[in-house]
Amino acid sequence: MCYISVFADTLVPVAATEDGKAYLSPRAICDSLGIDWPTQRVKIKEDPVLSVGVVEIPMPSAGGPQRTMMLNKEMVPGWLFTIKKVHPDIQAKLNRFRLECFVALDTWFNKGLRKNEAVMVLVAYIPIPKSRSISRSFARTRALNLASASACEGKEP
């Protein structure tokens, strides 16, 4: 079995599907952070975006292979970003992670990384839910951002 580091000191099982996509065990992450797994399982399964990245993969165990709920590696940070309260011993680590997510999102949307062709090739492989309301929301946000950018061109921030 292979493992990947989620936080510097947290290793969780990782599995790859035949098409080369990597998946992590959200249960293992919950167990290592002291987070209630049944609550997070429901949260992931009911989320219209996260649920697209869920698969069940047979994972080795003492009693033989067990079908295990796994989450697409690219979606794990987004899921972790939604968790706000954990055991006090873990809270600082989670807050640090959330801060890094804010910086990463700012870099993506406001500092041009989103327009990098090499990065967009990677994004093309991420499954996107086919929902009209989500598509309309993205289109509306993009239109507002483009209008705002046009209005601000040539002006100092």
N, C-alpha and C positions, 0 to 999 in steps of 0.2 A: 504494500500500500504506500502511496506517496502522500506527502504532507506539504502544506504551504503556510507561510507566516502571514497572519492577518494583522496582528499587532506584533511588535518586536518579540514578545515572549509567548505568543499564542500560535501553536501549530494546529492546523485542522486538516482532515483528510481531503484530498483532491482527486477527482477522477476525470478522465478525458473520454469523450464519446468518439465514435468512429470518424466523425467529420472534423475532429480535432478541437472541439470546444471544451473548455475546462469548466468544471462544476465543483463547488465547495459544499460542505455539509453545514447548513445553518444551525442544526441541532448541536453539532460539536462546538460551534462558536458560542451559542447560548450557554452550553454547559461550562465552557471555560470562563465566561464572563459572569456567571451566576444569574443569567436572565431566564425567565420562565419560558421554556420551549413551547408548551401547548399554546400559549397566547401568541407567540411569534409565528408559529405554524399557521394559525388561522389568519393572522395579519398578512402573511406572505401569500397564502392561497386566495384570499379575498381581494388583494390589491390588483387592479386591472393591468398594471405594468409589470410588477414583480412576478405575478403568476405566469406570465409568458415565459419566464426564465426558469421555471421549475420542471425538473425531470426526476424520475425514480430510477436509480442505478443500483444494481446488485453490488454490495460492498462486502468484503471479507469480515467475518466475525468468528468468535469462538465456536458458535453453533453452525457454522457454514455461511454461505452468502445470504445477506439480508437485503431486501429492497429498501433503499434509503432515499429520502427526499433530499435532492441536491439543488442548489441555486447557481445559475450561470455566474461565473466569476466576475464579469463586468457589472452585475447587478448587486453584488454583495456590499460595496461601499454605499450605494443608495439606500439599501435596506438598513444598514448600520446607522446611517445618518438620521433615520427616523426614530431611533431608540434614544430616549432622553434621560431615563432614570434607571440606574443600576445600583448595585451594592456600593456604598460609599468608598470602599477600597478601589473600585474600578472606575468610579465617576471621573476622576482626573484624566485617566487614559481615554475614556470615551469623549470627554470634552475636547481633548487635544485632537482626536481624530475628527470630530465635527468641525473644529476650527480649520484643519487642513482641507476638509471638504469645501468650506466656504471659500478658501483661497483658490482651490482648484476650479471651482465653478466660476469665480471671478476671472481667472486666467482664461478659461474656456470661452466665456461669453464676451468679456470686455477687453481682452488683451490680444485678440486675434488668433489664438490657437484653433478656434473653431473653423477658421478659413484655411488652415494648413492642409494641403492636398493629401499628404502622407497620413495625417490623422484621420481624415474623412474616409480613407480606404478602410481603416479599422472600424469606424462607426458603421459602415455599410453592413457589417456582419452582425450587428446587434439587432435582435428581433424587436420590431416596433408593433405594438398592438394596433389592430385595425379598428379604431373607434372614431366615429364621426365627431363626437364631442371633443375628443383629444385633438384630432386633426384641425378642427375649427379653432380650438384654443391656441395651438401652435401657430397657425396661420395668422390669427389676430395679433398674437404677441410679436411675431416676426414683422408684420406690417407696422405696428406701433414703434418697434425698434428702428426699422428703416426710416420711418418718418422723422423720428427723433434725431437719428444720426444725420439725416439730410439737413434738418433745421440747425444743427450744431456745427456743421462743417465750416472750418475756417475760424471758429470762435475758440478762445481759450477756455479751458474747463474751470 
